[in-house]
Every structure is written in C-alpha cells, then in structure tokens.
Amino acid sequence: MTTNVDDGAGARALDDAAAREVRRRLEEEQRSRAAQLAVLEKAVEQTPLEQVEASDYTRMDNLRHSLAEIDDALRRLEEGTYGRCEGCGQTIPAGRLEILPYVRYCVRCQGRGTR
C-alpha cells in the first residue's frame, strides 16, 4: 500500500486513502483506551481507598497519557504533519507508524530522549 505522496515541497504526506485508514485506526485505539479507562475508573471509585493498588493509578495515568498522544496524532493528521518526526523533521518509517500510530519521533530521536 502506498501511503505517501509528494506534497510539492519535498516532504511526504499521506494520500487520502492512507489518511482515512490512519484516522480509523487512531479512533479505534481512542475508543478502546477510553473504554478501558472508564472501566478502571469505575472499579477504583467503587473500591475502598485503602484497597486500591498503586498500579491501578499508574494504569489510569498511562491510559490518560495514551489518549492525549492519540488526540495529538489526530491533530497532526488534520494539520498535515502526521508521520513527520517532531525532533528532526524527517519522515517516520511506515513500519514504526504501523506499530505505534500515534508516535511523535523517529527511533533515533526517541533514543536521544527528544521531548
């Protein structure tokens, strides 16, 4: 599947079909994570405070962080910057985006701790 087209400035942008597929995957991830968070929040709410595990709070924080990352990826998709590394500006490899569709950085920049 071809996912990129030249945007005229030498950068690569998603074609319409690829953008729709990315949006679908991100929205699916968003629904799934939101549902998981809702279930976990309800369980914690119904559990006496002294019985709530620290790991439950960590899981909730992780789910909230993932939801924020997904929201940001959807914004980048709308802006036309999706798939471009926020560290170096290079195109993020399709395989990396396939595994983590909301990733912001290429492997090299992620490894450098760019944030």
N, C-alpha and C positions, 0 to 999 in steps of 0.2 A: 504494500500500500504506500503510495506516495503521500507524504504528509506535509511537505513543504513546497512553497513556490517562491520565486524571487520577487521581493517587494519593490524592486526598482532601485533600491539604494544599496544593493549588495547583501542585504540581510535576508534571512529566510523566514517566511511567515507561513502559518498553517493555511492550507486551502480550505474551502468551505466545508467539504465533507469531513475532513480531519478535525476541524474546529468543532463541528457538531458532535463528533464521536468523543472528543476530549470533554466537551461540556456534559455530555451524557454520563461519562464515567465519573467526572467530578461531582455531579449532582447525585449520582448513585452513592458515592462514598459519603457525601454530605448527609444524605438521608440515613444511611446505615450508622454513621458515627453519632448523629443526633439521637437516633432511637436508642443506641447503647447508653448514651449519656443520660437520657431520660429515665431509663430503667434503673441505672445505677444511682442516680439522684433520689429516686423514689425509695429504693431499698435503704439508702443511708438515712433518709428522712424518717423512715419507719423503724429504724434500729436505735436503741438507746445509745446515747453518745459514748458511753464508756465501752460499748461493744463494737463500735465502728473501727475498722482496721485502718491504719495509716495508708496501706496500699490502696484502699478504696478512694481516698482523697487524691493519691497520686494518679490513679486511673482516670478520675474525673478531670484532673488538670491536663493529663495527656490528651484526653478526648477533646477538651476545650481548645487546646493548642492545635490539634489536627483540624478542627473545624475552622479556626482562624486561618490556618495555612490554605485550606481549601477555598475559603472566601477570597483570600488574596490571589490564588491561582485563577479563580473565575474573573476577578478584576483584571488581571494581566491578560487573560484571554480576550476580554472586551477591549482593552487598550491596544491589543496587537503586540504585546511584549511577551506573551506566553512562550516558553521554550528558550528564552534568552537568559543566560546566567546573569544574575544581579551583581556578581563580583567582577567578572572580566568582560561581560557583554557578548561572549561567544555563544553559539548555539549549543544547547544541552543535547547530548546524544539521545536519539529516539528510544533506545533501549532503557535508558535511565528514566525517561518520562513514562515509559510503559509500566515500569515497576512502581515508581512514585510520581503519579501525575501532577502532584502539587509542589514538587521540588523547585527550589529557587536557584540553586547553584549547580555548576558542573562538579564533577568529582574532585578536580584539582582545587577549586576554590573552597569547596566544602571541607576538604582536608586541611586547608590553611586556617580554617576557623573563621572564614569571612562571614560576617553577620551584621 
